[in-house]
Amino acid sequence: MAEILTPYDTGQRAEPALWQRSRAEVLQVMRHGEAEDIGNVDFDDDEGTTVATVHVSRDPDGGHTVHVIPHTDTIRLDLHTER
């Protein structure tokens, strides 16, 4: 039987990897690390290379900002705004 490949396996989608995988790890970073590291998600290609790091923060006016840190020169942003 042939192995069924996921979109992560084929490179169709970048695979998300949380920087902290548990509440305990988040608390550890809050106590001893950089607050900017909390909530970051790396998106890795099928070779394990990080393509981008993303996090969302709340704005003082109650809105939100999505932060995208590219790790490649060939990244594009497609904003979906339909509700």
Backbone bond lengths (Angstrom), bond angles and torsions (degrees), N, CA, C in turn:
res aa  C-N    CA-C-N  psi(-1)  N-CA   C-N-CA  omega(-1)  CA-C   N-CA-C  phi
1 M - - - 1.453 - - 1.533 109.25 -
2 A 1.314 116.40 133.99 1.465 121.72 -178.20 1.521 110.59 -73.95
3 E 1.321 114.75 143.19 1.459 120.45 177.36 1.527 109.16 -70.54
4 I 1.324 116.52 135.71 1.462 121.20 177.08 1.519 107.73 -88.85
5 L 1.330 115.44 119.22 1.458 120.76 -179.01 1.520 110.66 -89.81
6 T 1.307 116.05 140.71 1.459 121.55 177.31 1.527 109.05 -87.18
7 P 1.345 117.90 166.32 1.468 119.72 174.22 1.533 112.19 -59.08
8 Y 1.336 118.10 -25.14 1.461 121.48 175.80 1.530 109.86 -69.84
9 D 1.345 116.34 -40.96 1.461 121.15 -179.49 1.524 112.40 -65.71
10 T 1.323 116.41 -37.25 1.467 120.49 -175.48 1.525 112.80 -85.67
11 G 1.332 117.35 -10.07 1.459 120.60 -178.03 1.508 113.08 87.25
12 Q 1.336 117.71 3.15 1.461 121.90 179.02 1.530 111.29 -65.98
13 R 1.329 116.95 -33.98 1.471 123.06 177.33 1.513 109.97 -129.30
14 A 1.329 116.06 144.68 1.461 120.77 172.86 1.525 107.85 -80.39
15 E 1.313 116.33 138.61 1.471 121.21 -175.23 1.525 110.93 -88.36
16 P 1.357 117.15 128.46 1.466 120.17 -179.89 1.526 112.03 -75.82
17 A 1.332 115.38 143.33 1.462 121.83 176.41 1.525 107.94 -140.44
18 L 1.331 116.29 109.76 1.470 120.89 178.02 1.518 110.61 -64.91
19 W 1.320 116.92 142.55 1.462 120.42 176.95 1.524 110.23 -69.84
20 Q 1.334 117.70 -37.43 1.463 122.21 174.52 1.523 106.56 -118.50
21 R 1.297 116.31 127.84 1.469 120.36 -173.58 1.527 113.57 -98.08
22 S 1.335 117.10 0.55 1.467 119.45 179.62 1.520 109.73 -151.63
23 R 1.312 115.90 164.24 1.456 121.51 177.11 1.529 110.36 -61.24
24 A 1.333 116.70 -37.13 1.467 120.73 179.25 1.531 110.74 -62.30
25 E 1.329 116.97 -40.15 1.466 120.00 178.41 1.526 110.78 -67.61
26 V 1.332 117.85 -37.34 1.467 121.28 176.87 1.530 109.53 -62.39
27 L 1.322 117.16 -46.06 1.467 121.32 179.28 1.528 111.35 -61.15
28 Q 1.322 116.72 -39.34 1.466 121.06 178.37 1.533 110.31 -61.25
29 V 1.332 117.14 -43.67 1.466 120.55 178.98 1.520 110.13 -67.46
30 M 1.334 117.44 -39.06 1.464 120.29 179.23 1.522 110.83 -61.74
31 R 1.328 116.54 -36.52 1.467 120.42 -177.85 1.527 113.13 -80.75
32 H 1.340 116.54 -36.02 1.466 118.95 -169.55 1.524 114.60 -129.79
33 G 1.308 118.18 0.24 1.456 119.47 -175.01 1.516 112.80 -120.31
34 E 1.294 114.87 -156.47 1.455 123.27 179.92 1.524 109.51 -97.79
35 A 1.323 117.20 124.98 1.463 121.26 179.80 1.520 111.39 -58.14
36 E 1.319 117.45 -29.27 1.467 121.45 -179.95 1.525 112.29 -65.87
37 D 1.328 117.87 -17.04 1.462 121.47 -179.57 1.528 112.68 -81.97
38 I 1.326 118.01 -12.94 1.463 121.39 -175.89 1.525 110.20 -78.90
39 G 1.324 115.79 132.36 1.459 121.64 176.11 1.516 114.98 86.69
40 N 1.325 117.35 1.12 1.460 119.62 179.04 1.521 110.92 -75.38
41 V 1.325 115.07 143.07 1.455 122.31 175.56 1.524 107.25 -127.83
42 D 1.330 116.58 124.39 1.456 121.17 172.92 1.517 108.15 -87.19
43 F 1.307 117.00 143.10 1.455 122.42 173.56 1.520 107.12 -115.32
44 D 1.344 115.55 114.86 1.459 122.64 -173.67 1.525 110.90 -106.32
45 D 1.348 115.71 143.08 1.461 119.62 177.33 1.528 110.26 -79.20
46 D 1.329 116.72 -178.03 1.462 121.05 -175.64 1.531 113.11 -68.67
47 E 1.331 117.27 -10.27 1.467 121.49 175.86 1.524 111.54 -97.05
48 G 1.350 117.51 -0.98 1.461 121.57 178.99 1.509 114.38 87.93
49 T 1.333 117.31 9.81 1.459 121.62 178.60 1.516 109.60 -88.92
50 T 1.334 117.71 133.04 1.458 120.99 179.52 1.526 109.69 -72.87
51 V 1.341 115.28 124.16 1.456 122.78 -179.21 1.524 110.40 -89.46
52 A 1.353 116.16 -41.72 1.462 121.36 -179.16 1.521 109.39 -157.05
53 T 1.327 114.83 154.95 1.456 122.22 171.46 1.521 106.73 -116.72
54 V 1.351 116.24 135.29 1.464 121.44 -174.15 1.524 109.79 -132.25
55 H 1.321 116.00 142.81 1.467 120.98 168.15 1.529 108.20 -151.43
56 V 1.324 115.87 162.48 1.466 122.85 -179.53 1.519 107.97 -121.93
57 S 1.332 115.86 133.20 1.464 119.80 177.68 1.526 109.78 -125.52
58 R 1.322 114.72 156.42 1.459 120.92 178.00 1.519 109.44 -87.70
59 D 1.322 116.03 137.57 1.460 122.45 177.52 1.527 110.08 -86.95
60 P 1.325 117.81 157.64 1.468 120.64 177.92 1.531 113.02 -57.84
61 D 1.342 117.48 -27.78 1.469 120.50 -179.51 1.534 113.14 -85.87
62 G 1.337 117.31 5.28 1.460 121.06 178.17 1.513 114.00 94.84
63 G 1.331 117.85 -8.96 1.457 121.40 176.02 1.522 110.65 -79.58
64 H 1.300 116.77 -171.80 1.464 121.83 -180.00 1.526 110.26 -134.60
65 T 1.319 115.52 150.04 1.457 122.59 175.22 1.515 108.54 -121.77
66 V 1.334 116.11 130.78 1.462 122.27 173.87 1.525 107.36 -93.95
67 H 1.317 116.16 122.40 1.459 122.38 -179.17 1.530 108.33 -102.71
68 V 1.316 116.85 124.34 1.462 122.41 178.70 1.521 107.90 -119.84
69 I 1.327 115.75 120.76 1.453 121.62 178.08 1.534 107.00 -109.02
70 P 1.334 117.62 104.57 1.464 119.39 -178.03 1.531 111.48 -76.34
71 H 1.327 115.33 146.18 1.464 121.48 176.39 1.524 110.40 -119.85
72 T 1.327 116.46 18.50 1.457 122.99 178.20 1.517 108.43 -147.28
73 D 1.302 116.78 155.38 1.462 121.02 179.80 1.524 112.92 -81.02
74 T 1.327 117.35 -11.60 1.462 120.49 -173.44 1.524 112.63 -108.35
75 I 1.318 117.16 38.28 1.463 120.49 -179.32 1.527 109.80 -99.76
76 R 1.321 115.97 139.74 1.464 122.72 175.85 1.527 108.33 -123.87
77 L 1.320 116.69 157.12 1.450 122.17 178.89 1.515 109.00 -116.78
78 D 1.333 116.86 125.70 1.466 123.01 178.45 1.523 106.52 -117.77
79 L 1.316 116.83 106.31 1.458 122.14 -176.82 1.527 109.64 -91.25
80 H 1.324 116.76 119.71 1.460 122.98 178.49 1.541 107.60 -96.30
81 T 1.319 117.28 116.26 1.453 120.06 -174.00 1.521 113.87 -114.08
82 E 1.325 118.01 -0.36 1.464 118.89 178.77 1.522 109.56 -70.64
83 R 1.328 116.74 146.96 1.472 121.23 -177.93 1.486 110.71 -118.66
